């Protein structure tokens, strides 16, 4: 391995899933602008939209998020192709 190419500023960071408010602490070099206090200790905070605790592939729960009626528009345009 090459010398001097790996970061040396690893520290504990809190990653927070914004969809279900679950947090987990791990070591990272990511830059964080916010902090959070967990169990009396202050950590840098990184907010995430989706993690393995909320992703349908890992949870087995499928959520249908319809933004601006896209699903309805699709069904009106194409309908159910199996019905004839």
DSSP file (Angstrom, degrees, kcal/mol; ACC not computed):
  #  RESIDUE AA STRUCTURE BP1 BP2  ACC     N-H-->O    O-->H-N    N-H-->O    O-->H-N    TCO  KAPPA ALPHA  PHI   PSI    X-CA   Y-CA   Z-CA
    1    1 A X              0   0    0      0, 0.0     2,-0.2     0, 0.0     0, 0.0   0.000 360.0 360.0 360.0 146.2    0.0    0.0    0.0
    2    2 A X    >   -     0   0    0      1,-0.1     3,-0.6     2,-0.0     2,-0.3  -0.479 360.0-120.0 -75.3 145.3    1.1    3.5   -0.7
    3    3 A X  T 3  S+     0   0    0      1,-0.2    -1,-0.1    -2,-0.2     0, 0.0  -0.611  86.9  13.9 -82.8 142.4    2.1    5.7    2.2
    4    4 A X  T 3  S+     0   0    0     -2,-0.3    -1,-0.2     1,-0.1    -2,-0.0   0.574  92.4 102.1  77.8  11.8    0.3    9.0    2.9
    5    5 A X    <   +     0   0    0     -3,-0.6     2,-0.3     2,-0.1    -2,-0.1   0.581  61.1  83.8-102.2 -10.0   -2.8    8.5    0.6
    6    6 A X  S    S-     0   0    0     -4,-0.2    -2,-0.1     1,-0.1     2,-0.0  -0.740  85.3-109.3 -95.8 140.6   -5.3    7.5    3.3
    7    7 A X        -     0   0    0     -2,-0.3     3,-0.2     1,-0.1    -2,-0.1  -0.315  21.1-164.3 -66.6 149.1   -7.1   10.2    5.4
    8    8 A X        +     0   0    0      1,-0.1     2,-0.2    21,-0.1    -1,-0.1   0.406  69.4  85.7-111.6  -0.5   -6.2   10.6    9.0
    9    9 A X        +     0   0    0     20,-0.0     2,-0.2     2,-0.0    -1,-0.1  -0.172  53.4 151.2 -99.7  42.0   -9.1   12.6   10.2
   10   10 A X        +     0   0    0     -2,-0.2     2,-0.3    -3,-0.2    19,-0.2  -0.514  15.2 159.4 -68.8 138.0  -11.5    9.7   11.0
   11   11 A X  E     -A   28   0A   0     17,-1.8    17,-2.7    -2,-0.2     2,-0.3  -0.961  47.1 -82.3-151.4 164.8  -14.0   10.5   13.7
   12   12 A X  E     -A   27   0A   0     -2,-0.3    32,-0.7    15,-0.2     2,-0.3  -0.571  49.2-177.5 -74.6 133.6  -17.4    9.3   15.0
   13   13 A X  E     -Ab  26  44A   0     13,-3.5    13,-2.4    -2,-0.3     2,-0.5  -0.975  22.9-131.1-133.2 143.5  -20.3   10.8   13.0
   14   14 A X  E     -Ab  25  45A   0     30,-2.8    32,-2.6    -2,-0.3     2,-0.5  -0.858  16.7-161.9 -96.6 126.3  -24.0   10.4   13.4
   15   15 A X  E     -Ab  24  46A   0      9,-2.9     9,-2.0    -2,-0.5     2,-0.5  -0.937   9.4-161.9-104.8 129.0  -26.0    9.6   10.2
   16   16 A X  E     -Ab  23  47A   0     30,-2.6    32,-3.1    -2,-0.5     2,-0.7  -0.952  14.5-141.9-119.4 125.2  -29.7   10.4   10.5
   17   17 A X  E >>  - b   0  48A   0      5,-3.1     4,-1.6    -2,-0.5     3,-0.5  -0.753  12.1-159.9 -81.7 115.8  -32.4    8.9    8.2
   18   18 A X  T 34 S+     0   0    0     30,-3.1    -1,-0.1    -2,-0.7    31,-0.1   0.681  83.7  62.0 -75.0 -17.5  -34.9   11.8    7.8
   19   19 A X  T 34 S+     0   0    0     30,-0.4    -1,-0.2    29,-0.3    31,-0.1   0.792 126.7   9.6 -80.4 -26.9  -37.7    9.5    6.7
   20   20 A X  T <4 S-     0   0    0     -3,-0.5    -2,-0.2     2,-0.1    -1,-0.1   0.308  95.8-120.9-134.0   8.8  -37.9    7.5    9.9
   21   21 A X     <  +     0   0    0     -4,-1.6     2,-0.3     1,-0.2    -3,-0.2   0.676  58.4 150.8  59.9  21.4  -35.6    9.5   12.3
   22   22 A X        -     0   0    0     -5,-0.5    -5,-3.1    -6,-0.0     2,-0.3  -0.640  26.8-162.1 -81.5 141.5  -33.4    6.5   12.9
   23   23 A X  E     -A   16   0A   0     -2,-0.3     2,-0.3    -7,-0.2    -7,-0.2  -0.896  11.6-175.2-122.4 153.4  -29.8    7.4   13.7
   24   24 A X  E     -A   15   0A   0     -9,-2.0    -9,-2.9    -2,-0.3     2,-0.5  -0.990  17.1-138.3-145.8 147.4  -26.6    5.4   13.6
   25   25 A X  E     +A   14   0A   0     -2,-0.3     2,-0.3   -11,-0.2   -11,-0.2  -0.883  33.7 149.3-108.6 130.6  -23.0    6.3   14.7
   26   26 A X  E     -A   13   0A   0    -13,-2.4   -13,-3.5    -2,-0.5     2,-0.4  -0.928  48.0 -91.2-148.6 171.4  -20.0    5.3   12.6
   27   27 A X  E     +A   12   0A   0     -2,-0.3     2,-0.3   -15,-0.3   -15,-0.2  -0.749  55.0 148.5 -92.5 137.1  -16.6    6.5   11.8
   28   28 A X  E     -A   11   0A   0    -17,-2.7   -17,-1.8    -2,-0.4    -2,-0.0  -0.969  50.1-138.2-157.4 166.0  -16.2    8.8    8.8
   29   29 A X        +     0   0    0     -2,-0.3   -17,-0.1   -19,-0.2   -19,-0.1   0.274  59.4 133.1-109.6   6.5  -14.2   11.7    7.3
   30   30 A X        -     0   0    0      1,-0.1     2,-0.4    16,-0.0    -2,-0.1  -0.256  60.9-116.9 -62.6 143.2  -17.3   13.4    5.9
   31   31 A X        -     0   0    0      2,-0.0     2,-0.4    13,-0.0    -1,-0.1  -0.694  34.3-170.2 -83.1 130.0  -17.7   17.2    6.5
   32   32 A X        -     0   0    0     -2,-0.4    14,-0.1     1,-0.1    12,-0.0  -0.967  21.7-166.8-125.5 138.2  -20.8   18.0    8.5
   33   33 A X  S    S+     0   0    0     -2,-0.4     2,-0.2    12,-0.3    -1,-0.1   0.699  73.8  54.9 -93.3 -22.7  -22.2   21.5    9.2
   34   34 A X  E     -C   45   0A   0     11,-0.8    11,-3.0     2,-0.0     2,-0.3  -0.685  66.3-151.5-110.8 163.5  -24.6   20.4   12.0
   35   35 A X  E     -C   44   0A   0      9,-0.3     2,-0.3    -2,-0.2     9,-0.2  -0.898   5.7-165.2-128.8 161.5  -24.1   18.6   15.3
   36   36 A X  E     -C   43   0A   0      7,-2.5     7,-3.1    -2,-0.3     2,-0.6  -0.988  18.9-128.6-143.9 149.3  -26.3   16.5   17.5
   37   37 A X  E     +C   42   0A   0     -2,-0.3     2,-0.4     5,-0.2     5,-0.2  -0.898  27.2 176.9-103.9 123.8  -26.1   15.3   21.1
   38   38 A X  E >  S-C   41   0A   0      3,-2.9     3,-1.6    -2,-0.6    -2,-0.0  -0.989  71.2 -14.7-128.4 122.3  -26.5   11.5   21.6
   39   39 A X  T 3  S-     0   0    0     -2,-0.4    -1,-0.1     1,-0.3     3,-0.1   0.852 129.2 -52.4  54.6  38.9  -26.1   10.0   25.1
   40   40 A X  T 3  S+     0   0    0      1,-0.2     2,-0.4    -3,-0.0    -1,-0.3   0.504 118.3 104.9  81.2   4.1  -24.5   13.2   26.4
   41   41 A X  E <   - C   0  38A   0     -3,-1.6    -3,-2.9     2,-0.0     2,-0.4  -0.951  66.3-130.3-120.8 140.2  -21.8   13.4   23.7
   42   42 A X  E     + C   0  37A   0     -2,-0.4     2,-0.3    -5,-0.2    -5,-0.2  -0.753  29.7 176.7 -93.4 130.2  -21.8   15.8   20.8
   43   43 A X  E     - C   0  36A   0     -7,-3.1    -7,-2.5    -2,-0.4     2,-0.2  -0.897  37.4 -99.0-126.2 155.1  -21.3   14.4   17.3
   44   44 A X  E     -bC  13  35A   0    -32,-0.7   -30,-2.8    -2,-0.3     2,-0.4  -0.527  43.9-137.3 -66.8 144.8  -21.2   15.9   13.8
   45   45 A X  E     -bC  14  34A   0    -11,-3.0   -11,-0.8   -32,-0.2     2,-0.5  -0.923  20.5-173.8-115.8 130.4  -24.6   15.2   12.1
   46   46 A X  E     -b   15   0A   0    -32,-2.6   -30,-2.6    -2,-0.4     2,-0.4  -0.988  16.9-147.4-120.2 121.2  -25.2   14.1    8.5
   47   47 A X  E     -b   16   0A   0     -2,-0.5     2,-0.4   -32,-0.2   -30,-0.2  -0.743  15.0-169.3 -92.4 133.5  -28.8   14.0    7.3
   48   48 A X  E     -b   17   0A   0    -32,-3.1   -30,-3.1    -2,-0.4   -29,-0.3  -0.929  22.9-147.2-121.9 145.4  -29.8   11.3    4.7
   49   49 A X  S    S+     0   0    0     -2,-0.4   -30,-0.4     1,-0.3     2,-0.3   0.860  85.5   8.9 -76.8 -36.8  -33.0   11.0    2.8
   50   50 A X        +     0   0    0    -32,-0.1    -1,-0.3   -31,-0.1     2,-0.2  -0.999  64.2 170.0-148.6 140.5  -33.0    7.2    2.7
   51   51 A X    >>  -     0   0    0     -2,-0.3     4,-1.8    -3,-0.1     3,-1.5  -0.741  55.7 -82.6-134.7-175.7  -30.9    4.4    4.3
   52   52 A X  T 34 S+     0   0    0      1,-0.3     6,-0.1    -2,-0.2    -2,-0.0   0.734 124.7  63.0 -65.9 -20.4  -31.2    0.7    4.6
   53   53 A X  T 34 S+     0   0    0      1,-0.2    -1,-0.3   -31,-0.1    -3,-0.0   0.644 118.0  25.0 -79.3 -12.8  -33.6    1.1    7.5
   54   54 A X  T <4 S+     0   0    0     -3,-1.5     2,-0.3   -32,-0.0    -2,-0.2   0.488  92.4 109.0-125.5  -7.4  -36.1    2.8    5.3
   55   55 A X    >X  -     0   0    0     -4,-1.8     4,-2.2     1,-0.1     3,-0.8  -0.544  67.8-133.3 -75.2 133.7  -35.4    1.6    1.8
   56   56 A X  H 3> S+     0   0    0     -2,-0.3     4,-2.2     1,-0.2     5,-0.2   0.804 102.7  60.8 -58.1 -31.1  -38.0   -0.8    0.4
   57   57 A X  H 34 S+     0   0    0      1,-0.2    -1,-0.2     2,-0.2    -5,-0.1   0.899 114.2  34.4 -63.2 -39.6  -35.4   -3.4   -0.8
   58   58 A X  H <4 S+     0   0    0     -3,-0.8    -2,-0.2     1,-0.1    -1,-0.2   0.781 123.0  43.8 -87.0 -28.8  -34.1   -3.9    2.7
   59   59 A X  H  < S-     0   0    0     -4,-2.2    -2,-0.2     2,-0.2    -3,-0.2   0.733  94.8-134.3 -89.3 -23.3  -37.4   -3.5    4.7
   60   60 A X     <  +     0   0    0     -4,-2.2     2,-0.5    -5,-0.3    -3,-0.1   0.523  69.3 117.0  80.5   4.5  -39.6   -5.6    2.4
   61   61 A X        -     0   0    0     -6,-0.2     2,-0.6    -5,-0.2    -1,-0.2  -0.930  56.4-148.0-109.8 122.9  -42.3   -2.9    2.5
   62   62 A X        -     0   0    0     -2,-0.5     2,-0.5    -3,-0.1    -7,-0.0  -0.793  12.3-167.3 -92.3 124.1  -43.1   -1.2   -0.8
   63   63 A X        -     0   0    0     -2,-0.6     2,-0.7     2,-0.0    -7,-0.1  -0.942  10.7-148.5-110.1 131.6  -44.2    2.4   -0.5
   64   64 A X        -     0   0    0     -2,-0.5     2,-0.7     2,-0.0    -2,-0.0  -0.886  12.1-167.4-100.5 112.9  -45.8    4.1   -3.5
   65   65 A X        -     0   0    0     -2,-0.7     2,-0.8     2,-0.0    -2,-0.0  -0.891   2.5-165.3-103.3 112.7  -45.0    7.8   -3.5
   66   66 A X        -     0   0    0     -2,-0.7     2,-0.6     4,-0.1     3,-0.2  -0.864   5.0-172.5-103.0 109.9  -47.1    9.7   -5.9
   67   67 A X  S >  S-     0   0    0     -2,-0.8     3,-0.9     1,-0.2    -2,-0.0  -0.907  71.2 -12.4-105.5 123.6  -45.8   13.1   -6.7
   68   68 A X  T 3  S-     0   0    0     -2,-0.6    -1,-0.2     1,-0.2    -2,-0.0   0.773 118.6 -68.5  62.0  31.1  -48.0   15.4   -8.8
   69   69 A X  T 3> S+     0   0    0     -3,-0.2     4,-2.5     1,-0.1    -1,-0.2   0.764  86.1 147.4  68.6  26.2  -50.4   12.6   -9.9
   70   70 A X  H <> S+     0   0    0     -3,-0.9     4,-2.2     1,-0.2     5,-0.1   0.872  70.5  50.9 -65.1 -37.0  -47.8   10.8  -12.0
   71   71 A X  H  > S+     0   0    0      2,-0.2     4,-2.6     1,-0.2    -1,-0.2   0.937 111.9  47.0 -66.9 -44.6  -49.2    7.3  -11.3
   72   72 A X  H  > S+     0   0    0      1,-0.2     4,-2.4     2,-0.2    -2,-0.2   0.905 111.7  51.1 -61.9 -41.7  -52.8    8.4  -12.2
   73   73 A X  H  X S+     0   0    0     -4,-2.5     4,-2.0     2,-0.2    -1,-0.2   0.901 110.9  49.0 -62.4 -40.7  -51.5   10.1  -15.3
   74   74 A X  H  X>S+     0   0    0     -4,-2.2     4,-3.0     2,-0.2     5,-0.6   0.929 111.4  48.6 -63.6 -46.1  -49.7    6.9  -16.3
   75   75 A X  H  X5S+     0   0    0     -4,-2.6     4,-1.5     1,-0.2    -2,-0.2   0.867 111.6  49.9 -65.4 -36.1  -52.8    4.7  -15.6
   76   76 A X  H  <5S+     0   0    0     -4,-2.4    -1,-0.2    -5,-0.2    -2,-0.2   0.899 115.9  42.8 -66.9 -39.8  -55.0    7.0  -17.7
   77   77 A X  H  <5S+     0   0    0     -4,-2.0    -2,-0.2    -5,-0.2    -1,-0.2   0.926 135.7  12.7 -73.6 -45.0  -52.6    7.0  -20.6
   78   78 A X  H  <5S-     0   0    0     -4,-3.0    -3,-0.2    -5,-0.2    -2,-0.2   0.677  85.4-175.9-109.7 -22.4  -51.7    3.3  -20.6
   79   79 A X     << -     0   0    0     -4,-1.5     2,-0.8    -5,-0.6    -3,-0.1  -0.075  56.3 -31.6  57.8-159.3  -54.3    1.7  -18.4
   80   80 A X    >   -     0   0    0      1,-0.1     3,-0.9    -5,-0.1    -1,-0.1  -0.853  55.9-162.9 -95.1 110.9  -54.1   -2.0  -17.6
   81   81 A X  T 3  S+     0   0    0     -2,-0.8    -1,-0.1     1,-0.2    -2,-0.1   0.711  84.7  63.0 -68.2 -21.1  -52.6   -3.7  -20.7
   82   82 A X  T 3  S+     0   0    0     -3,-0.1     2,-0.4     2,-0.0    -1,-0.2   0.769  86.9  82.3 -77.8 -24.7  -53.8   -7.1  -19.6
   83   83 A X    <         0   0    0     -3,-0.9    -3,-0.0     1,-0.2     0, 0.0  -0.685 360.0 360.0 -81.4 127.0  -57.5   -6.2  -19.8
   84   84 A X              0   0    0     -2,-0.4    -1,-0.2     0, 0.0    -2,-0.0   0.305 360.0 360.0-149.8 360.0  -59.0   -6.3  -23.3
